[in-house]
Structure formats: C-alpha cells, structure tokens
Amino acid sequence: MTGSWLWDSAIILSNYISIRADPDYNGGFGFFNLHGKTVVELGAGTGLPGLTASRLGARRVVLTDLPPLLPGLRNNVEVNGLDDVRVEVCELVWGADELPSQLNELQRGVDLVLMSDVFYDSSLMAPLAKTLKMVCHGGTVIWSASEVRQSTDECLNELTSHGFEVTELVSQPGVSTSETGHNNTNEFAIYVISPSNPIHSP
Ligand SMILES: C[S@@+](CC[C@H](N)C(=O)[O-])C[C@H]1O[C@@H](n2cnc3c(N)ncnc32)[C@H](O)[C@@H]1O
C-alpha cells in the first residue's frame, strides 16, 4: 500500500503550510491563517500535512483515504495527541457519489484541501476531479505537492481537462536522500489548483 509510508511530498507540503501560516511570510502578503479553518486531506496516507494543519490551529481536519489506510491514520492522530474532534479520519474513495458525513457536516464548507503525491496515475484524475468538485465551495483553496515525474504532467493535464486550473507555486529539490529503490527525480513542486468555473458557495 503506497500510503503506508511517508512520501517526501508530504514533508514538502507540511513545510509549505508552516511557512504560509507564519504571519511574517513574505512581509505578510500571502499569509494563510489556519486558525479556525476546516481542512480536508485527500489520499492522506500517513496524514502529515493534515496533522500539521491541525497543530497550526485548524479548527477541524478530516484525513481521508482508502479503508486499509485508516487504522494507521487513526494511530497517527492518537500518538500526536490530537483528539478525534479536531482531527477525524474517514474513508473517501475518489469518485464516490457521496461524501462522508464528516465532510457534509462542515457547515461553511472546506477552507483548505491538501494532497501530497497523488499525481502518479492519470486514470485516477477523473474520479479525483469529481471528488474535488464535491468538496470545494467558492472559497476553497487546494494545495498539492508532488514529485515531478512524467506521470505528474499527464495527471495535471487530465485534471485540467476535467475542469481545473493548475498553477505551480514552488519548485524545489527533494528533502531526503533515502535509497528507497524508487525511481526518484528528486524534483518537487507545489501546485495551487482551482476550478476553471467558479463554484458557488452553499
Ligand atoms: C503515493 S501515496 C501518498 C500518501 C501520502 N499523501 C504521502 O504523501 O505520504 C498515494 C495515496 O493516495 C491514496 N489513493 C490512491 N487511490 C485512491 C483513491 N481512488 N481514493 C482515495 N485515495 C486513494 C493511496 O491510498 C495513498 O495513500
């Protein structure tokens, strides 16, 4: 299961969230205040970016993934001393017709969607786009970190063809030199993703 271990993209996205949550970031321009915000992580794996968002003040974080990954996510919430009110874990299979109740209960919608290392299989982008459209409202911000592979471009093109605009925010080398046996490019990027057509708030 690819989500059972921590991918470098998750570390890079967590660092980025921390930097943007600093009031002094870029002289205050671009400061992203997480206090009181609702956050959803898709394909969370071990959940580091979502857990980071919680530590930085998010009011509610929902970590989502396929069923086999949920026990590990719940364990990570517990060992980080976070309760299941501030950080919830639930199943969300991209492309499902309904959102889990934990997301439907977020009355003002989701403020921030986080995704790390989910751009590796272009056939998953149509279902991912469907889920993103269901999760997002007018003001939702989507940040995603990815290793830059050939498949990343294919995925982003596919996402674009399903109604999203993708802008690269940051490009940087990797954070670890782990010899995992993967064909790492050691080049990473963070993207902001937004619907091509405005989504109206509920
Ligand atoms: C490469 S792993 C990245 C995990 C984690 N975000 C990280 O960066 O460490 C991809 C993640 O996407 C999840 N995933 C893949 N297909 C999915 C689907 N159809 N619905 C929901 N999650 C999915 C996997 O279970 C896995 O946790």
The ligand as a Gaussian input file, in Angstrom:
#p B3LYP/6-31G(d) Opt

LIG

0 1
 C        1.737000       7.828000      -3.083000
 S        0.605000       7.680000      -1.771000
 C        0.823000       9.257000      -0.938000
 C        0.426000       9.181000       0.508000
 C        0.608000      10.470000       1.308000
 N       -0.258000      11.509000       0.792000
 C        2.037000      10.944000       1.304000
 O        2.377000      11.881000       0.548000
 O        2.852000      10.413000       2.062000
 C       -0.993000       7.896000      -2.592000
 C       -2.169000       7.889000      -1.643000
 O       -3.390000       8.043000      -2.390000
 C       -4.337000       7.109000      -1.932000
 N       -5.265000       6.762000      -3.019000
 C       -4.964000       6.168000      -4.192000
 N       -6.056000       5.966000      -4.939000
 C       -7.085000       6.455000      -4.204000
 C       -8.486000       6.531000      -4.437000
 N       -9.031000       6.051000      -5.565000
 N       -9.264000       7.088000      -3.493000
 C       -8.703000       7.575000      -2.341000
 N       -7.388000       7.531000      -2.070000
 C       -6.587000       6.974000      -2.982000
 C       -3.496000       5.903000      -1.518000
 O       -4.176000       5.042000      -0.644000
 C       -2.297000       6.578000      -0.886000
 O       -2.482000       6.837000       0.485000

